[in-house]
Amino acid sequence: MIFRRLLGRRILITRTPGRASVLADELECEGATVLSIPTIEIVPPVSYTPLDEALGRIGSFDWIVFTSVHAVEVFGQRRLPGLAPRNIAAIGPATACAVEKLGLAVALVPPQAVAESLAESLANRVRGSEVLLVRAAQARDMLPLALTQAGARLRIAEAYRNRIPEESIPRLREVFSSPEEQVDAITFTSASTARNLVAMLGSIGLALPRKIVLASIGPITSQAMRELGLEPTVEATEATIPALTLAIAQHFNRPSLEE
């Protein structure tokens, strides 16, 4: 018999609808009841022109760098047939897998799925190189600054934007204002999921219950949570969905210190 470590637990996931299913499946396999209320909606950039221009001369870039699965998917939708970059760097295993699904090889995946590790891994490889960074419109400046300081000739192309899905607000009001709807834990898979949730709750005059478990996928997300006054209860050992699920399951199955 498989021990379902989250049986009876209600867990809220805040990922975009297209990404929520993987995490939901993992949690449900552990017995959890999952509520999916997206705090992020992915929409097209203001214009695809900069990206399309860069992809039209993709062969001139020594490296193309992807920091999310969605950036890879947009790249795959808009690149011209037969054109491929010389070298591809992906921030983590999921992003690398998305690249490989396009029939392309990944030359570099950093030890940790965070921008800092990606920058460090690329630092000695990009001096004097033409580098294309495909990413969201709203993103940290850390990676572009690090690549430029390493001597790369960097071009940034926006593939998508993140925004708050207004249609999620009524559901959040229902969950956080009704005792019957209360959840045991909330998952945060990016800094934006945390920032947006706080903003959405603030817009309806609500706050997170003090005893709720706050589960972070990694240190960057945890840092953003702390800046918002949210202390992560658990943090995944690596920035992956299986690691996040494991961290939550282990938290709820720790032996009690009470006799």
C-alpha positions as CSV (number, residue, x, y, z in Angstrom):
1,M,0.0,0.0,0.0
2,I,1.3,3.5,-0.9
3,F,1.5,5.9,2.0
4,R,-0.2,9.1,0.8
5,R,1.5,11.6,3.0
6,L,-0.8,14.6,2.3
7,L,-4.1,12.8,2.7
8,G,-6.7,15.2,4.1
9,R,-4.6,18.3,3.4
10,R,-6.0,21.2,1.3
11,I,-3.3,22.9,-0.7
12,L,-3.6,26.0,-2.8
13,I,-1.4,26.3,-5.9
14,T,-0.8,29.8,-7.5
15,R,0.9,28.8,-10.8
16,T,-0.4,29.8,-14.2
17,P,-3.2,27.5,-15.5
18,G,-0.8,25.9,-18.1
19,R,1.8,25.0,-15.4
20,A,-0.5,24.1,-12.5
21,S,-1.3,20.6,-13.6
22,V,2.1,19.2,-13.0
23,L,2.2,20.4,-9.5
24,A,-1.4,19.4,-8.9
25,D,-0.7,15.9,-10.1
26,E,2.3,15.5,-7.8
27,L,0.3,16.8,-4.8
28,E,-2.8,14.7,-5.6
29,C,-0.6,11.6,-5.8
30,E,0.3,12.3,-2.2
31,G,-3.4,12.4,-1.3
32,A,-3.9,16.2,-1.2
33,T,-7.0,18.1,-2.2
34,V,-5.7,20.8,-4.6
35,L,-7.2,24.2,-5.2
36,S,-5.8,26.0,-8.2
37,I,-6.2,29.8,-8.1
38,P,-3.7,31.4,-10.6
39,T,-2.0,34.6,-9.4
40,I,-0.2,34.9,-12.7
41,E,-1.5,35.1,-16.3
42,I,0.9,34.9,-19.2
43,V,0.1,37.2,-22.1
44,P,2.0,38.2,-25.3
45,P,4.6,41.0,-25.1
46,V,3.6,44.5,-26.2
47,S,5.3,43.6,-29.6
48,Y,6.9,40.5,-31.0
49,T,9.0,42.6,-33.3
50,P,12.3,42.6,-31.3
51,L,12.0,38.8,-30.8
52,D,11.2,38.1,-34.4
53,E,14.1,40.3,-35.6
54,A,16.5,38.4,-33.3
55,L,15.2,35.0,-34.4
56,G,15.6,36.1,-38.0
57,R,19.3,36.2,-37.5
58,I,19.6,33.5,-34.9
59,G,22.7,32.1,-36.6
60,S,24.7,35.2,-35.6
61,F,24.3,34.5,-31.9
62,D,26.9,32.3,-30.2
63,W,24.5,31.6,-27.3
64,I,20.8,31.7,-26.8
65,V,19.7,31.7,-23.1
66,F,16.3,30.6,-21.8
67,T,15.1,31.3,-18.3
68,S,11.7,29.6,-18.5
69,V,9.7,26.9,-20.2
70,H,7.3,29.5,-21.7
71,A,10.2,31.4,-23.3
72,V,11.2,28.2,-25.0
73,E,7.7,27.6,-26.2
74,V,7.3,31.0,-27.7
75,F,10.7,30.6,-29.3
76,G,9.5,27.4,-30.9
77,Q,6.3,29.0,-32.2
78,R,8.1,32.0,-33.8
79,R,11.5,30.7,-35.1
80,L,11.9,30.3,-38.8
81,P,12.1,26.6,-40.0
82,G,15.6,25.3,-40.4
83,L,17.3,28.0,-38.3
84,A,18.9,27.0,-35.0
85,P,21.2,28.6,-32.5
86,R,24.8,27.5,-32.1
87,N,24.6,26.9,-28.3
88,I,21.7,26.8,-25.9
89,A,21.7,27.4,-22.2
90,A,18.7,26.5,-20.1
91,I,18.2,27.6,-16.5
92,G,17.0,24.2,-15.3
93,P,15.9,20.7,-16.2
94,A,12.3,21.6,-17.1
95,T,13.5,24.3,-19.4
96,A,16.1,22.0,-20.9
97,C,13.4,19.4,-21.5
98,A,11.3,22.0,-23.4
99,V,14.2,22.8,-25.6
100,E,14.8,19.1,-26.4
101,K,11.2,18.7,-27.3
102,L,11.9,21.1,-30.2
103,G,14.6,18.8,-31.4
104,L,17.4,21.0,-30.2
105,A,20.4,20.2,-28.0
106,V,21.2,22.0,-24.8
107,A,24.8,22.8,-24.2
108,L,24.6,24.1,-20.6
109,V,22.3,23.6,-17.6
110,P,23.6,25.1,-14.3
111,P,23.9,23.1,-11.1
112,Q,21.0,25.0,-9.6
113,A,18.0,26.3,-11.4
114,V,18.4,30.0,-10.5
115,A,19.8,32.9,-12.4
116,E,22.8,33.3,-10.2
117,S,24.0,29.7,-11.0
118,L,23.3,30.2,-14.7
119,A,25.3,33.4,-14.7
120,E,28.2,31.7,-13.0
121,S,28.2,28.8,-15.4
122,L,28.2,31.1,-18.4
123,A,30.7,33.6,-17.2
124,N,33.8,31.9,-18.6
125,R,32.1,31.0,-21.9
126,V,30.6,34.2,-23.2
127,R,33.4,36.8,-23.3
128,G,33.3,38.4,-26.7
129,S,30.2,36.3,-27.7
130,E,26.9,37.4,-29.1
131,V,24.3,36.3,-26.6
132,L,20.5,36.4,-27.0
133,L,18.5,36.2,-23.8
134,V,14.8,35.3,-24.3
135,R,12.7,36.0,-21.3
136,A,9.6,37.7,-19.7
137,A,9.2,41.4,-20.0
138,Q,9.3,41.7,-16.2
139,A,12.4,40.0,-14.9
140,R,15.3,40.6,-12.5
141,D,18.3,42.5,-13.8
142,M,20.8,40.1,-12.2
143,L,21.4,37.8,-15.2
144,P,21.8,40.6,-17.9
145,L,24.2,42.5,-15.7
146,A,26.3,39.4,-15.0
147,L,26.5,38.4,-18.6
148,T,27.4,41.9,-19.7
149,Q,30.1,42.1,-17.0
150,A,31.5,38.8,-18.2
151,G,32.1,40.4,-21.6
152,A,29.0,39.2,-23.6
153,R,27.5,41.3,-26.2
154,L,23.9,40.9,-25.0
155,R,20.6,41.3,-26.6
156,I,17.3,40.8,-24.7
157,A,14.1,39.8,-26.4
158,E,10.8,39.7,-24.6
159,A,8.7,36.6,-25.3
160,Y,5.8,37.2,-22.9
161,R,4.4,39.3,-20.0
162,N,3.0,38.3,-16.7
163,R,-0.1,40.0,-15.3
164,I,-2.6,39.5,-12.5
165,P,-5.6,37.5,-13.5
166,E,-8.5,39.6,-12.2
167,E,-10.9,36.6,-12.5
168,S,-9.0,34.9,-9.6
169,I,-9.9,37.6,-7.1
170,P,-13.5,36.4,-6.3
171,R,-12.3,32.9,-5.7
172,L,-9.6,34.1,-3.4
173,R,-12.2,36.1,-1.4
174,E,-14.3,33.0,-1.1
175,V,-11.4,30.8,0.1
176,F,-9.9,33.3,2.6
177,S,-13.1,34.6,4.1
178,S,-14.8,31.3,4.7
179,P,-13.7,28.9,7.4
180,E,-15.1,25.9,5.4
181,E,-12.7,26.8,2.5
182,Q,-9.5,27.3,4.5
183,V,-6.4,25.6,3.1
184,D,-3.5,24.0,5.0
185,A,-0.7,25.3,2.6
186,I,0.0,27.6,-0.3
187,T,2.7,26.9,-2.8
188,F,4.8,29.7,-4.4
189,T,6.8,28.7,-7.5
190,S,8.2,32.2,-8.4
191,A,8.6,35.6,-6.8
192,S,5.7,36.9,-9.0
193,T,3.3,34.3,-7.5
194,A,4.0,35.7,-4.0
195,R,3.9,39.4,-5.0
196,N,0.7,39.0,-7.0
197,L,-1.1,37.0,-4.3
198,V,-0.3,39.6,-1.6
199,A,-1.5,42.4,-4.0
200,M,-4.7,40.5,-4.9
201,L,-5.6,39.9,-1.2
202,G,-4.8,43.5,-0.4
203,S,-7.2,44.7,-3.0
204,I,-10.1,42.9,-1.2
205,G,-8.9,43.7,2.3
206,L,-7.7,40.3,3.2
207,A,-4.5,38.8,4.5
208,L,-3.0,35.3,4.8
209,P,-3.9,33.4,8.0
210,R,-0.9,33.3,10.3
211,K,-0.8,29.5,10.8
212,I,-1.0,28.6,7.1
213,V,2.0,26.7,5.7
214,L,3.9,28.7,3.0
215,A,5.9,26.5,0.7
216,S,8.6,28.1,-1.5
217,I,10.2,26.5,-4.5
218,G,13.6,28.0,-3.8
219,P,15.8,30.8,-2.4
220,I,14.9,33.5,-4.9
221,T,11.2,33.0,-4.3
222,S,11.8,32.8,-0.5
223,Q,13.7,36.2,-0.6
224,A,10.7,37.8,-2.4
225,M,8.3,36.3,0.2
226,R,10.4,37.8,3.0
227,E,10.4,41.2,1.4
228,L,6.6,40.9,1.5
229,G,6.6,39.9,5.2
230,L,5.9,36.3,4.5
231,E,8.3,33.8,6.1
232,P,8.5,30.5,4.2
233,T,7.5,27.5,6.3
234,V,9.3,25.1,3.9
235,E,11.7,25.6,1.0
236,A,12.4,23.0,-1.6
237,T,16.0,21.7,-1.7
238,E,16.1,22.4,-5.4
239,A,13.9,24.5,-7.6
240,T,11.8,21.7,-9.1
241,I,8.2,20.6,-8.7
242,P,9.1,17.1,-7.2
243,A,11.4,18.7,-4.6
244,L,8.7,21.2,-3.7
245,T,6.1,18.4,-3.3
246,L,8.6,16.4,-1.2
247,A,9.3,19.4,1.1
248,I,5.6,19.8,1.7
249,A,5.0,16.1,2.4
250,Q,7.9,15.9,4.8
251,H,6.7,19.0,6.7
252,F,3.3,17.5,7.3
253,N,4.8,14.2,8.4
254,R,7.4,15.3,10.9
255,P,7.1,13.5,14.2
256,S,5.4,15.7,16.9
257,L,7.6,17.0,19.6
258,E,4.7,16.6,22.1
259,E,4.6,13.5,24.3
